[in-house]
């Protein structure tokens, strides 16, 4: 892969290439070349390119240097991500919402969010037996129904995890990683922001207030709640699927002790994140009294056993 990077026409003389492994889903590298430093990332579609280019021109993100069907190259920003920063949670939320508002104002329209297709794909690729999939599909129908509400859509980041925000010593921030960008209502981006960062329900009022102040756009709290159910649901499915994709042959057969430990830690992290999303989904649905559950025709507690991460090894 480093050989492929070296052959890119945007570089004349490469001094060094080092892999970046922390918190990134794609193969990423720090490249020192031609007396400058660049960030290189593998990509699977053109959506990330178009949004990165627009965001770079606006100053929201590092500027785009080069791209082709396999690679996206931007200027490297020497900064920590917000997840590792020691700022108080309220301040982290403030920085993230400010960037989200700027993202929503970009003059670019990635593909429309297709909530039904996302769930369909996650369930198709899941290891669940057919009986469990049937229960999950019934729950999915209940969760999807309110999302048909008409609402103006914007360019959403789709994965505004604190780790996708860079912040330097001067408190300047940049938004990165538009792999999940889509055109959707603002409430979807806010909901995914809450879900992926496992923010408490007590934070939601602050998040809505900050978004409305910084954007002068009203947030539909009911629609936000509906998208929260969707986000917790798909995130739990994604973590479960990814956990099972990490087969023994990918980690435990290696001779390196460090590699084995890293493999085990990554699986434990997936379990932890999956549990959080599942518990948040359960809490939001309010098992005993939610009117949504009356439409299921199956006990929600039976569906929850599908997400029994605690018994996974």
PyMOL commands that set and color helices and strands:
alter all, ss='L'
color gray80, all
select helices_A, chain A and resi 2-6+47-58+82-84+89-104+115-124+130-148+162-164+186-196+201-215+221-245+248-250+257-285+291-295+300-307+309-311
alter helices_A, ss='H'
color red, helices_A
select strands_A, chain A and resi 14-20+28-33+36-42+64-67+71-75+80-81+153-156+165-167+173-175+182-185
alter strands_A, ss='S'
color yellow, strands_A
deselect
rebuild
show_as cartoon
